[in-house]
């Protein structure tokens, strides 16, 4: 029995795609911040802490909320057995540079804890886990590009070994206003269920 993608979401600068269907478009060519606010309103999200997040966390959180919204069966899983495994290329360089700007000038030295707290890529996973009370295995891997062979092997091993029952996984990257999030919800599905997409590299490559 293979592990399957039961839902996926892709967000780039032009559109939001869910399970292959475009659900929202950036038709006004809005800036990242305004575009994310428009998506937030479109999906009727209500989580004030979102507005304090850095850009990397915002797009990761947004994609995760779209996947998890109205997905009631997630609540049937033990929170200790729900994993979040992400990957990106630039870590938190965008926030790192913003933080450097707060400590660069000795005459105007104002280190910001609010910015510093987001200078680890695992924080975007933390925001997702805090919101949803997920407590299973989680980590963020850094790679030059979305390594679908690695991520599929890693997540499949987690599920097959019984360490997690379900996993939110994929690629989330943000640097200099270039951004993309491609997230997948992966779980073991009964053989008689239809329309499953096997969690294999070739399917990830097709979707991304």
C-alpha positions in Angstrom: 0.0 0.0 0.0 1.5 3.3 -1.1 1.4 6.6 0.6 -0.8 9.1 -1.2 -1.2 12.9 -1.6 -4.7 13.6 -0.3 -4.5 17.4 -0.9 -2.0 19.9 -2.2 -1.6 23.6 -2.6 0.7 25.7 -4.7 1.1 29.5 -4.2 3.2 31.6 -6.4 3.1 35.3 -7.3 0.2 34.9 -9.8 -2.2 32.3 -8.4 -3.3 29.8 -5.8 -3.8 26.2 -7.0 -5.5 23.6 -4.9 -5.6 20.0 -6.2 -4.9 21.2 -9.7 -7.6 23.9 -9.8 -6.9 27.6 -9.7 -8.9 29.0 -6.7 -7.5 32.5 -6.6 -5.5 34.8 -8.9 -3.4 37.8 -8.3 -5.2 39.6 -11.1 -4.2 43.1 -9.8 -0.5 42.1 -9.6 -0.4 43.0 -5.9 2.8 43.2 -3.9 3.5 40.1 -1.7 2.0 41.7 1.5 -1.2 42.8 -0.2 -1.5 39.6 -2.2 -1.2 37.5 1.0 -3.8 39.7 2.7 -6.1 39.1 -0.3 -5.7 35.4 0.0 -6.2 35.6 3.8 -9.5 37.3 3.2 -10.6 35.1 0.3 -10.2 32.0 2.5 -11.8 33.8 5.5 -8.9 32.9 7.8 -8.9 34.2 11.3 -5.6 34.1 13.0 -4.3 37.6 14.1 -0.8 36.2 14.9 -0.4 35.8 11.1 0.2 39.5 10.7 3.3 39.4 13.0 5.0 36.7 10.9 7.9 37.2 8.5 7.3 36.7 4.8 8.6 33.1 4.7 6.3 32.1 7.6 3.4 33.9 6.0 3.4 32.0 2.7 4.1 28.6 4.5 1.3 29.3 6.9 -1.1 30.4 4.2 -0.5 27.2 2.1 -0.9 25.0 5.1 -4.1 26.7 6.2 -5.6 26.3 2.7 -4.8 22.5 2.8 -6.1 22.1 6.4 -9.1 24.3 6.1 -12.3 22.3 6.1 -10.2 19.1 6.2 -11.9 17.7 9.3 -10.4 14.3 9.2 -7.1 15.7 10.3 -8.6 16.0 13.8 -9.0 12.2 14.0 -5.2 11.8 14.1 -3.0 11.8 17.2 -1.2 15.2 17.2 2.0 13.4 18.2 1.8 11.5 14.9 1.3 14.4 12.6 4.6 15.4 10.9 5.7 18.6 9.1 8.7 18.2 6.8 9.7 21.2 4.6 12.5 22.2 2.3 13.8 25.4 0.9 16.8 27.0 -0.8 17.4 30.3 0.9 16.7 29.4 4.5 15.7 32.8 6.2 18.1 35.0 4.3 15.3 37.6 3.6 14.7 38.0 7.4 18.4 37.7 8.2 19.1 40.8 6.0 16.3 42.7 7.6 17.8 41.9 11.0 21.3 43.0 9.9 19.9 46.4 9.1 18.8 46.8 12.7 22.4 46.2 14.1 24.6 47.6 11.3 24.7 51.2 12.3 26.4 51.6 15.7 25.0 55.1 16.1 21.5 53.8 15.5 21.7 50.4 17.0 18.2 48.8 17.5 18.3 45.0 17.4 14.7 43.8 17.0 13.7 40.6 18.9 10.5 40.6 16.8 12.7 40.1 13.6 15.4 37.9 15.2 12.9 35.3 16.3 12.3 34.5 12.6 16.0 33.9 11.6 15.6 30.1 11.7 13.7 28.2 8.9 12.2 25.8 11.5 10.2 28.8 12.8 7.8 28.5 9.8 7.2 24.9 10.9 6.7 26.1 14.4 4.0 28.5 13.4 2.1 25.8 11.6 2.5 23.4 14.5 1.4 25.9 17.2 -1.7 26.9 15.2 -2.7 23.3 14.7 -1.2 21.7 17.8 0.9 19.3 15.7 3.5 17.5 17.8 5.0 14.9 15.5 8.4 14.9 13.8 9.3 18.2 12.1 12.3 19.7 10.3 13.3 22.0 7.5 16.0 20.8 5.0 18.0 23.2 2.9 18.7 22.3 -0.8 19.5 24.2 -4.0 16.2 23.2 -5.4 13.2 21.1 -4.5 14.7 17.6 -4.1 11.7 15.5 -4.7 13.7 12.2 -4.6 14.9 13.1 -1.1 11.7 14.4 0.3 9.6 11.5 -1.0 12.0 9.0 0.4 12.2 10.8 3.8 8.5 11.2 4.2 7.6 7.7 3.0 10.1 6.3 5.4 8.5 8.3 8.3 5.1 7.0 7.5 6.1 3.4 6.6 8.2 3.1 9.8 5.2 4.2 11.9 6.8 7.4 13.2 4.0 9.5 11.8 0.5 8.7 10.4 0.2 11.8 8.2 2.6 14.5 7.1 2.5 18.0 5.7 5.4 18.4 3.4 6.9 20.3 0.5 8.8 23.3 -0.6 8.5 26.9 0.7 11.0 29.6 -0.3 11.1 33.4 -0.1 13.9 35.7 -1.1 13.9 39.3 -2.5 10.2 39.1 -3.4 10.6 35.8 -5.3 8.5 33.2 -3.6 6.7 29.9 -4.0 5.0 27.4 -1.7 4.1 23.9 -2.8 2.7 21.8 0.0 1.3 18.3 0.1 -0.7 16.4 2.7 0.5 12.8 2.6 -1.0 9.7 4.3 -1.5 6.0 3.9 -4.8 5.4 2.0 -6.9 2.2 1.8 -6.5 0.5 -1.5 -10.2 0.9 -2.4 -10.1 4.7 -2.2 -10.1 6.4 -5.6 -8.3 9.3 -7.1 -5.2 8.8 -5.1 -1.9 10.4 -6.2 1.0 8.3 -5.1 3.7 10.2 -3.2 6.4 9.6 -5.7 9.1 12.0 -7.1 7.5 11.9 -10.6 4.2 13.1 -9.3 5.8 15.8 -7.2 7.8 17.0 -10.2 4.6 17.1 -12.3 2.8 19.2 -9.7 5.5 21.6 -8.7 
